[in-house]
Amino acid sequence: MVFLLALSPILWLILSLGFFKMPGFKACPLALVLAVAVALTAYQMDGQDAASAALEGVALACWPILLVIIAAIFTYNLAVHTKSMDIIKHMLTTVSKDRRILALLIAWGFGAFMEGMAGFGTAIAIPASMLAALGFNPIKSILVCLVANSVPTTYGSIGIPASTLANLTGLDPIRLSSYISLQLLPLNLICPFLIVLIIGGSVKALKGVFLITLLSGLALAVPELIISSFVGPELAVMGASVVIMAVIILYSRFQSSEAPEYTMDIHPAHVPLKGGMLACLPFILIFIFLLMTSKLVPFIHGPLMAIKSSVSIYTGEGGVPYTFVWVNTPGILILLAAFISGKVQSSGFGEMLTVLGHTIVGLRSTIITIITIITVIATAKVMGYSGMTSEIAQTAVNATGSLYPAIAPLVGSIGTFITGSGTSSNVLFGNLQTDAAVAINADKIWLAAANAAGTCAGKMISPQSIAIAVGAISLKGKDNEILQAIVKVYIPYILILGGVVYFGQALIP
């Protein structure tokens, strides 16, 4: 009975969001109310402790998560305002006329870049609309973008899902992200092949592009593993996406792979190098700023990290001061990069502030995402501090025993399917995974990473992701058809991840 009470906030989210189709901004606050009620009654949590636990969750949601969302969307909106995004899109279409190569470049390469930089639907909506505009089949455009957006999800928005998981669980972010990249490595290699198969309609589509497809997978897998192992989650996908696009562009320049049945009738004009570099300047600066302020450059990283404030929020046992890092945080660095690049691109300061104001006002359209993140994190904090999460983990371990690691990715995928957010899934189940790891004497970081890896599979089948893609190209009424098709990819994903997590735990130090 106590277990069911502990599980009730999660069950409520599954029912309300998954079956009753209730909006997230209504369902998630009720989950928080339910978590507080159970904590106060069944777990005898002090009222002040419950309130302060929720408040700590709100603080984490606002700084740095919502700050990064605002900064990333502002950077994108400013790029649209200055016409830089039009130039970038145009540059991509000059690479090849082969629809298979263009799908890899736009959905896999550029889509990963958009996920690493902005996330929150942009990496599905923008590439899907670009492919449809070029003449790709609309259903296939959506399917390839859902597949392409899967594995980059955990490093979306400058690594927010992974870094939030590290903050919430108190785990080392670099080791955590390196484990995530290890677990995702097989899927990073498989995804480009799936993209080509979907676009071409059969295995025959790989003829002539097998090598570049393999290189495209390696271009994500290898740089992602290196960056995450030495720098952390922030640049793992954004940096790797640059490598993907560079590999595809260089390959297409020196090796023609255009086959008549896959050749598209497009005639894009040449974009000068200077104009292209200027258009890409915001994203180049973001990469440089995040790299220069990372632990790889200690004489910059150290002084900036010292500009912080620590505040004790949670009043109960086990609470630690929450630290607000005021300068060396991704949101601030992204804003700085955006303003500098906007100035170089001849935008006035007042003009940029207007775009920023419109961005903030425009966030009303993403109110579901914002309220979902805030209330889900607050719910997770209450459940964690009260002991509800430990109760769920212990019961799950008792039911599965040493086989639990095989289902750890499934848990993460369910969280993303419910909420539409990898960050929210990591918040909901991150501590559950670490508690389960303690119960079976497994590596906590490995199982926490399994949750993050599982979110990538759940992102594909999330109704929110499908709705964003369908809305981007005005393809109403096709949601169920797309879901039925993408589920065929989701099931092998989860089985592969389960095997990697279960058998791979024996290989980690």
C-alpha positions in Angstrom: 0.0 0.0 0.0 2.8 2.4 0.9 4.5 1.6 -2.5 1.3 2.5 -4.4 1.1 5.8 -2.5 4.8 6.5 -3.3 4.1 5.7 -7.0 0.9 7.7 -7.2 2.3 11.0 -8.6 4.0 9.0 -11.4 0.8 7.0 -12.0 -1.2 10.2 -12.1 1.2 11.6 -14.8 0.9 8.5 -16.9 -2.9 8.5 -16.7 -3.4 12.3 -17.1 -0.9 12.9 -19.9 -0.9 9.5 -21.6 -4.6 8.5 -21.5 -6.7 11.5 -20.5 -4.7 13.8 -22.8 -4.7 16.5 -20.1 -2.5 19.5 -20.7 0.9 19.4 -18.9 0.4 22.7 -17.2 -2.7 21.2 -15.5 -1.5 17.7 -14.8 2.0 18.4 -13.5 1.0 20.8 -10.7 -1.6 18.3 -9.5 1.2 15.7 -9.4 3.1 18.0 -7.1 0.1 18.5 -4.9 -0.3 14.7 -4.7 3.4 14.2 -3.9 3.2 16.7 -1.1 0.0 15.1 0.3 1.6 11.6 0.3 4.9 13.0 1.8 3.0 14.7 4.7 0.8 11.7 5.5 2.3 8.4 4.6 5.9 9.5 5.1 5.4 11.9 8.0 7.4 14.7 6.3 7.4 18.1 8.0 5.3 20.7 6.2 8.2 23.2 6.2 10.5 20.5 4.8 8.0 19.6 2.0 7.6 23.3 1.0 11.3 23.9 1.0 12.0 20.8 -1.0 9.5 22.0 -3.7 11.1 25.5 -3.5 14.5 23.9 -4.2 13.1 22.3 -7.3 11.7 25.6 -8.5 15.2 27.2 -8.0 16.8 24.4 -10.0 14.2 24.8 -12.8 14.7 28.6 -13.1 18.5 28.7 -12.8 20.0 27.4 -15.0 17.3 25.4 -17.0 14.8 28.1 -17.9 17.6 30.6 -18.4 19.2 28.3 -21.0 15.8 27.9 -22.8 15.3 31.6 -23.0 18.9 32.2 -24.2 18.8 29.4 -26.8 15.5 30.4 -28.3 16.6 34.1 -28.3 19.7 33.2 -30.2 17.7 31.3 -32.8 15.1 34.1 -33.1 17.9 36.6 -33.5 19.4 34.5 -36.3 16.0 34.4 -38.0 15.6 38.2 -37.5 19.0 38.9 -39.1 18.3 36.4 -42.0 21.3 34.3 -40.8 19.2 31.2 -40.5 18.0 31.6 -44.1 21.7 31.7 -45.3 22.5 28.6 -43.2 19.6 26.7 -44.6 20.6 27.8 -48.1 24.2 26.7 -47.6 23.0 23.2 -46.6 21.2 22.7 -49.9 24.3 23.4 -52.0 26.1 20.3 -50.7 24.4 17.6 -52.8 21.4 16.8 -55.0 21.2 13.3 -53.6 18.2 13.1 -51.3 19.9 10.5 -49.1 22.8 12.8 -48.5 20.6 15.8 -48.0 18.5 13.9 -45.4 21.7 13.0 -43.5 23.0 16.5 -43.6 19.7 18.3 -42.7 18.0 15.8 -40.3 21.1 14.1 -38.8 23.8 16.9 -38.9 21.8 20.1 -38.8 19.2 18.5 -36.6 21.8 17.5 -34.1 23.2 21.0 -34.1 19.7 22.5 -33.4 19.2 20.0 -30.6 22.5 20.8 -29.1 22.0 24.5 -29.3 18.3 25.1 -28.7 16.3 21.8 -28.3 12.7 21.9 -27.2 11.2 20.9 -30.6 13.4 23.2 -32.8 15.5 20.2 -33.9 12.4 18.4 -35.2 10.3 21.3 -36.5 13.1 23.1 -38.5 14.7 20.1 -40.3 11.3 18.5 -41.0 10.0 21.8 -42.6 13.3 22.2 -44.6 13.0 18.6 -46.0 9.3 19.0 -46.9 10.1 22.4 -48.6 12.8 20.7 -50.7 10.2 18.2 -51.9 10.7 15.2 -49.6 7.7 13.1 -48.7 6.1 14.8 -45.7 5.6 11.5 -43.7 9.2 10.4 -44.4 10.5 13.9 -43.5 8.9 13.6 -40.0 10.0 10.0 -39.5 13.7 10.7 -40.3 13.7 13.8 -38.1 12.2 11.8 -35.2 14.9 9.2 -35.6 17.6 11.8 -36.0 16.5 13.7 -33.0 16.5 10.7 -30.7 20.1 10.1 -29.6 21.0 13.8 -29.4 18.1 14.5 -26.9 20.1 13.9 -23.7 22.6 16.6 -24.7 19.9 19.0 -26.0 19.9 22.8 -25.1 23.6 22.8 -24.2 23.4 19.6 -22.3 20.6 20.6 -20.0 19.1 17.1 -19.5 22.4 15.5 -18.6 23.7 18.4 -16.5 20.3 18.5 -14.6 20.6 14.8 -13.9 24.1 15.3 -12.5 22.9 18.3 -10.4 19.9 16.4 -9.0 21.7 13.2 -8.2 25.0 14.8 -7.1 27.0 12.7 -9.6 30.1 13.8 -11.5 28.8 15.4 -14.8 31.8 14.4 -16.8 31.8 10.7 -15.8 28.0 10.6 -16.2 28.1 12.1 -19.7 30.9 9.8 -20.7 28.8 6.8 -19.6 25.8 8.1 -21.5 27.9 8.4 -24.7 29.2 4.9 -24.2 25.7 3.5 -23.9 24.4 5.4 -26.9 27.4 4.5 -29.1 25.6 1.6 -30.9 22.5 3.7 -31.6 24.7 6.6 -32.8 26.0 4.3 -35.5 22.6 2.8 -36.4 20.6 6.0 -36.7 22.1 7.3 -40.0 21.4 3.9 -41.6 17.8 4.1 -40.5 17.5 7.6 -42.0 18.8 6.4 -45.4 16.5 3.3 -45.3 13.4 5.4 -44.5 14.2 7.9 -47.3 15.1 5.2 -49.8 12.4 2.8 -48.8 14.6 -0.3 -48.8 18.1 -1.6 -48.1 19.0 -0.9 -51.7 19.1 2.8 -50.8 22.4 2.2 -49.0 24.1 1.4 -52.4 26.6 4.1 -53.1 26.2 5.9 -49.7 27.1 3.1 -47.3 30.5 4.7 -46.5 29.2 8.2 -45.9 26.3 6.8 -43.8 28.8 4.9 -41.6 31.1 8.0 -41.4 28.0 10.1 -40.4 27.4 7.8 -37.4 31.1 7.8 -36.4 31.1 11.6 -36.7 28.6 11.7 -33.9 29.7 8.8 -31.8 33.4 9.5 -31.6 33.4 13.3 -31.0 30.5 13.0 -28.6 32.4 10.4 -26.5 35.6 12.5 -26.5 33.9 15.8 -25.7 31.7 14.3 -23.0 34.6 12.5 -21.4 36.9 15.6 -21.2 34.6 18.7 -21.2 31.2 17.4 -20.0 27.7 17.3 -21.5 27.3 21.0 -22.6 29.1 20.7 -26.0 28.8 16.9 -26.6 26.2 17.0 -29.3 26.7 20.6 -30.5 30.4 19.9 -31.1 29.8 16.6 -32.7 27.2 18.0 -35.0 29.7 20.3 -36.6 31.9 17.3 -37.3 28.9 15.5 -38.9 28.2 18.4 -41.3 31.9 18.8 -42.1 32.3 15.1 -42.9 29.2 15.1 -45.2 30.2 18.3 -46.9 33.8 17.2 -47.5 32.7 13.7 -48.7 30.2 15.2 -51.1 32.8 17.6 -52.5 35.3 14.8 -53.3 33.1 11.8 -53.9 29.9 12.0 -56.0 27.2 9.7 -54.9 24.3 11.0 -56.8 22.2 8.2 -58.4 19.4 9.1 -60.9 16.6 7.6 -58.7 17.6 9.7 -55.7 18.6 12.9 -57.5 16.6 16.0 -56.7 15.8 18.9 -59.1 17.2 21.7 -57.1 19.5 24.5 -58.2 20.7 26.5 -55.2 23.0 29.5 -55.7 26.5 29.7 -54.2 27.0 31.3 -50.8 30.3 33.2 -50.2 32.5 31.9 -47.4 32.5 35.2 -45.6 28.7 35.4 -45.7 28.4 31.9 -44.4 30.9 32.4 -41.6 29.1 35.6 -40.6 25.7 33.8 -40.5 27.2 31.0 -38.3 28.9 33.5 -36.0 26.4 33.1 -33.1 26.9 29.4 -32.9 30.6 29.7 -33.4 30.8 32.1 -30.4 28.7 29.8 -28.3 31.0 26.9 -29.0 34.1 29.0 -28.2 32.7 30.6 -25.0 31.5 27.2 -23.6 34.9 25.6 -24.5 37.0 28.4 -23.0 35.1 28.5 -19.8 35.2 24.7 -19.3 37.5 22.8 -17.0 39.9 22.4 -20.0 40.9 26.1 -19.4 41.3 26.2 -15.6 42.7 29.8 -15.4 39.4 31.0 -16.9 37.1 28.4 -15.5 38.2 28.8 -11.9 37.8 32.6 -11.4 34.4 32.6 -13.2 33.1 29.7 -11.1 34.0 31.6 -8.0 31.3 34.2 -8.8 28.5 32.3 -7.2 26.1 32.3 -4.2 25.2 29.4 -2.1 21.8 29.3 -0.4 20.3 26.7 2.0 16.8 26.1 0.7 15.8 22.6 1.9 15.3 22.7 5.7 15.3 19.0 6.5 18.0 16.3 6.9 20.2 15.6 3.9 19.9 19.1 2.4 22.9 20.8 0.9 23.2 24.5 -0.1 22.0 25.2 -3.6 24.6 27.1 -5.6 23.7 29.8 -8.1 26.7 30.3 -10.6 26.1 33.8 -11.9 28.6 34.0 -14.9 30.0 30.6 -15.9 26.6 29.2 -16.7 25.5 28.3 -20.2 22.5 30.7 -20.3 24.6 33.7 -19.6 27.3 32.7 -22.1 24.7 32.0 -24.8 23.2 35.5 -24.3 26.7 37.1 -24.5 27.4 35.2 -27.8 24.0 36.3 -29.2 24.5 40.0 -28.4 28.0 40.1 -29.7 27.2 38.3 -33.0 24.0 40.5 -33.4 26.2 43.6 -33.1 28.7 42.2 -35.7 25.7 41.5 -38.0 24.7 45.2 -37.7 21.8 44.8 -35.3 21.3 47.6 -32.9 21.2 47.0 -29.1 17.6 48.2 -28.9 16.7 46.0 -31.8 18.2 43.0 -30.1 16.4 43.8 -26.8 13.1 43.9 -28.8 13.8 40.4 -30.2 14.6 39.3 -26.6 11.4 40.8 -25.4 9.4 39.1 -28.1 11.2 35.8 -27.2 10.1 36.1 -23.6 6.6 37.0 -24.5 6.5 34.2 -27.1 7.3 31.7 -24.3 3.7 31.9 -23.5 3.2 29.4 -26.3 5.5 27.0 -24.6 3.9 27.5 -21.2 3.2 23.8 -21.0 6.9 23.0 -21.2 7.9 25.6 -18.7 5.3 24.7 -16.1 5.9 21.0 -16.7 9.6 21.4 -16.0 9.2 23.5 -12.9 6.5 21.3 -11.3 8.1 18.0 -12.3 11.4 19.1 -10.7 9.6 20.2 -7.6 7.7 16.9 -7.5 10.9 15.0 -7.8 12.6 16.9 -5.0 9.6 16.2 -2.7 9.6 12.5 -3.6 13.3 12.3 -3.2 13.7 14.0 0.2 10.6 12.3 1.7 11.8 8.7 0.8 9.1 8.0 -1.8 11.7 7.5 -4.6 13.7 5.1 -2.5 10.5 3.1 -1.8 9.8 2.8 -5.5 13.4 1.8 -6.3 13.4 -0.8 -3.6 10.2 -2.4 -4.8 11.4 -2.4 -8.4 14.7 -4.1 -7.4 12.8 -6.7 -5.3 10.7 -7.5 -8.4 13.6 -7.7 -10.9 16.7 -8.4 -8.8 20.0 -8.3 -10.6 18.1 -8.0 -14.0 17.0 -4.4 -13.1 19.7 -2.7 -15.3 18.1 -4.3 -18.3 14.9 -2.3 -17.8 16.6 0.9 -16.6 16.5 2.5 -20.1 12.8 1.6 -20.4 12.1 3.6 -17.2 13.8 6.6 -18.7 11.9 6.2 -22.0 8.6 6.1 -20.2 9.4 9.4 -18.5 10.0 11.1 -21.8 7.0 9.6 -23.5 4.8 11.0 -20.6 6.3 14.5 -20.4 7.9 15.0 -23.8 11.1 16.1 -22.2 14.3 14.3 -21.5 15.1 16.7 -18.7 11.8 16.0 -17.0 12.3 12.2 -17.3 15.8 12.5 -15.8 14.3 14.6 -13.0 11.5 12.1 -12.3 13.6 9.0 -12.3 17.2 10.0 -11.8 17.2 9.4 -8.0 15.1 6.3 -8.5 17.9 4.8 -10.7 20.7 5.7 -8.2 18.6 4.2 -5.3 18.1 1.1 -7.3 21.9 0.9 -8.0 22.6 1.1 -4.3 20.1 -1.7 -3.6 21.7 -4.1 -6.1 25.3 -2.9 -5.5 25.6 -1.5 -9.0 27.4 1.6 -10.3 25.1 4.6 -9.6 26.5 6.6 -12.5 26.0 3.8 -14.9 22.3 3.4 -14.0 21.7 7.1 -14.0 23.3 7.2 -17.5 20.9 4.4 -18.5 17.9 6.7 -17.7 19.4 9.5 -19.8 20.0 7.0 -22.7 16.5 5.7 -22.4 15.0 9.2 -22.8 16.4 9.2 -26.4 14.1 6.3 -27.3 11.1 7.8 -25.5 11.6 11.1 -27.4 10.8 9.4 -30.7 7.3 8.2 -29.6 6.4 11.2 -27.5 3.1 12.7 -28.6 4.6 16.1 -28.0 7.5 15.4 -30.5 5.1 14.0 -33.1 2.7 17.0 -32.7 5.6 19.5 -33.2 6.7 17.7 -36.4 3.1 17.5 -37.7 2.5 21.1 -36.9 5.7 22.3 -38.6 4.7 21.0 -42.0 0.9 21.3 -41.5 0.2 17.6 -41.8 -2.8 17.3 -39.6 -4.5 14.0 -38.9 -1.4 11.9 -39.4 -0.3 11.5 -35.8 -1.4 7.9 -35.3 0.1 6.8 -38.6 3.5 8.4 -37.6 3.3 6.9 -34.1 2.6 3.4 -35.5 5.6 3.7 -37.9 8.1 5.1 -35.3 7.1 2.5 -32.6 8.8 -0.1 -34.9 12.1 1.8 -34.3 11.4 2.4 -30.6 11.2 -1.3 -29.7 14.6 -2.4 -31.1 16.1 0.8 -29.5 15.0 -0.2 -26.1 16.1 -3.8 -26.5 19.5 -2.7 -27.7 19.9 -0.2 -24.8 18.7 -2.8 -22.3 21.4 -5.2 -23.5 24.1 -2.6 -23.5 23.3 -1.4 -20.0 23.0 -5.0 -18.6 26.1 -6.5 -20.2 28.1 -3.3 -20.3 28.1 -2.8 -16.5 30.7 -5.6 -16.3 33.1 -3.6 -18.5 33.1 -0.3 -16.6 35.8 0.4 -13.9 
